[in-house]
């Protein structure tokens, strides 16, 4: 638990999945909730067996990495064009969404490629939010990585389940040879 807590300070929310797992593990192992351990195991195995969860997670990670790369391209190669959205002239009456769209359109009119225009826009949004946009994206990416590791852990364990029966045992668990719970 201390490791999960300490990890949460390293990269924003990193360690939150580990911390939650430890709490669930202890609750399903040493409290009256242990009678639900087989139901939780079954639900996790069913959920993680679905390919769309894995595909969705990987798609999310690709999009988040793409945003981070685009922002770095904007900051690195077009630093002179990266401006705070709040500093745009002549468009103060519009909404933030309008300002972002107008900025993107003006970059395209200046003959920047689509990739460069989007990179400058993403970097400008991050600058407008004082770096909190990329920080949030990195937190979400860290969570996705943790969930992916957790999914692989669940698949590795297989049918025996993550959460063992508690002290009193699981009354719904199958009995194996010699009357022991499986």
C-alpha positions in Angstrom: 0.0 0.0 0.0 2.8 2.4 0.8 4.4 1.6 -2.6 1.1 2.6 -4.3 0.8 5.7 -2.3 4.4 6.7 -3.0 4.1 5.9 -6.7 1.1 8.3 -6.9 3.4 11.2 -6.1 5.9 10.3 -8.9 3.8 10.8 -12.0 0.5 12.3 -10.9 -1.9 9.4 -10.6 0.5 6.6 -11.2 -0.1 4.0 -8.5 -3.8 4.6 -8.2 -4.7 1.3 -9.8 -2.2 -0.5 -7.6 -3.5 1.2 -4.5 -7.1 0.3 -5.4 -6.1 -3.3 -6.2 -4.5 -3.6 -2.7 -7.6 -2.3 -1.0 -9.9 -4.6 -3.0 -7.5 -7.5 -2.3 -7.5 -6.9 1.4 -11.3 -6.4 1.5 -12.0 -9.6 -0.5 -9.4 -11.6 1.5 -9.9 -10.6 5.2 -13.4 -9.1 5.6 -16.9 -10.5 5.3 -16.8 -9.4 1.6 -14.7 -12.5 0.9 -17.9 -14.3 0.0 -18.0 -12.2 -3.1 -14.5 -13.0 -4.3 -15.6 -15.6 -6.9 -18.2 -13.2 -8.3 -15.5 -10.5 -8.6 -13.1 -12.9 -10.2 -15.7 -14.0 -12.7 -16.7 -10.4 -13.6 -13.0 -9.4 -14.1 -12.2 -12.4 -16.2 -15.3 -11.8 -18.3 -14.6 -8.1 -18.7 -10.9 -8.6 -19.6 -11.6 -11.5 -21.9 -13.4 -9.1 -24.3 -11.1 -7.9 -27.0 -12.8 -4.5 -27.3 -11.5 -3.5 -23.9 -7.9 -4.1 -25.0 -8.5 -2.4 -28.4 -10.1 0.6 -26.8 -7.3 0.9 -24.3 -4.6 0.7 -26.9 -6.5 3.2 -29.1 -6.7 5.6 -26.2 -3.0 5.3 -25.6 -2.2 5.9 -29.3 -4.3 9.1 -29.3 -2.8 10.4 -26.1 0.8 9.7 -27.3 -0.2 11.4 -30.5 -1.3 14.5 -28.6 1.9 14.6 -26.7 4.0 14.2 -29.8 2.1 16.9 -31.6 2.6 19.3 -28.7 6.3 18.6 -28.7 6.5 19.2 -32.4 4.7 22.5 -31.9 6.9 23.6 -29.1 10.1 22.4 -30.8 9.7 23.4 -34.4 7.2 26.3 -34.2 7.9 28.0 -30.9 7.5 31.4 -32.4 3.9 30.5 -33.5 2.8 29.0 -30.2 0.7 31.6 -28.4 -1.8 31.5 -25.7 -5.3 31.3 -27.0 -6.2 34.2 -24.7 -3.7 36.4 -26.5 -5.3 36.2 -29.9 -6.1 39.6 -31.3 -9.5 40.6 -32.7 -11.3 37.5 -31.5 -11.9 38.3 -27.9 -15.7 38.2 -28.3 -15.7 34.6 -29.4 -15.7 31.4 -27.4 -12.5 29.4 -26.7 -13.6 26.8 -29.3 -14.0 29.6 -31.9 -10.5 30.9 -31.0 -9.0 27.5 -31.5 -10.8 27.0 -34.8 -9.8 30.4 -36.0 -6.2 29.9 -35.0 -6.1 26.5 -36.9 -7.7 28.1 -40.0 -5.2 31.0 -40.0 -2.3 28.6 -39.8 -3.6 26.6 -42.7 -4.0 29.8 -44.7 -0.4 30.6 -44.0 0.5 27.3 -45.8 1.4 25.3 -42.8 0.8 21.5 -43.3 -2.1 20.0 -41.5 0.2 18.2 -39.1 2.2 21.4 -38.3 -1.0 23.4 -37.9 -2.5 20.9 -35.5 0.8 20.7 -33.6 0.9 24.4 -33.2 -2.7 24.4 -32.0 -2.2 21.7 -29.5 0.9 23.4 -28.1 -1.0 26.7 -28.0 -3.8 25.1 -26.0 -1.2 23.7 -23.6 0.4 27.1 -23.3 -3.0 28.7 -22.6 -3.5 26.2 -19.8 0.0 26.8 -18.4 1.1 23.2 -19.2 -1.8 21.5 -17.5 -3.2 20.1 -20.7 -0.1 17.9 -21.4 0.1 17.1 -17.7 -3.5 15.8 -17.7 -2.8 13.9 -20.9 0.3 12.2 -19.3 -1.8 11.3 -16.2 -4.4 9.6 -18.3 -1.7 7.8 -20.3 -0.1 6.6 -17.0 -3.5 5.3 -15.9 -4.0 3.5 -19.3 -0.6 1.9 -18.9 -1.4 0.7 -15.4 -4.7 -0.7 -16.5 -3.0 -2.5 -19.4 -0.5 -4.1 -17.0 -3.4 -5.0 -14.7 -5.3 -6.6 -17.7 -2.2 -8.6 -18.6 -1.9 -9.7 -15.0 -5.5 -10.8 -14.9 -5.1 -12.8 -18.2 -1.9 -14.4 -16.9 -3.6 -15.6 -13.7 -6.4 -17.2 -15.8 -9.2 -19.1 -14.3 -7.9 -19.4 -10.7 -8.9 -15.7 -10.2 -7.2 -12.8 -8.6 -8.9 -12.6 -5.3 -8.6 -15.8 -3.2 -11.3 -16.8 -0.8 -11.0 -15.2 2.6 -10.6 -16.6 6.1 -14.1 -18.2 6.1 -13.7 -19.4 2.6 -16.0 -18.9 -0.3 -19.1 -21.0 0.0 -19.7 -20.9 -3.7 -16.3 -22.1 -4.7 -15.9 -25.5 -6.3 -14.5 -28.3 -4.2 -11.5 -30.1 -5.6 -9.9 -33.4 -4.6 -9.7 -34.0 -0.9 -12.5 -31.4 -0.4 -10.2 -28.4 -0.8 -11.4 -25.2 -2.5 -10.1 -24.5 -5.9 
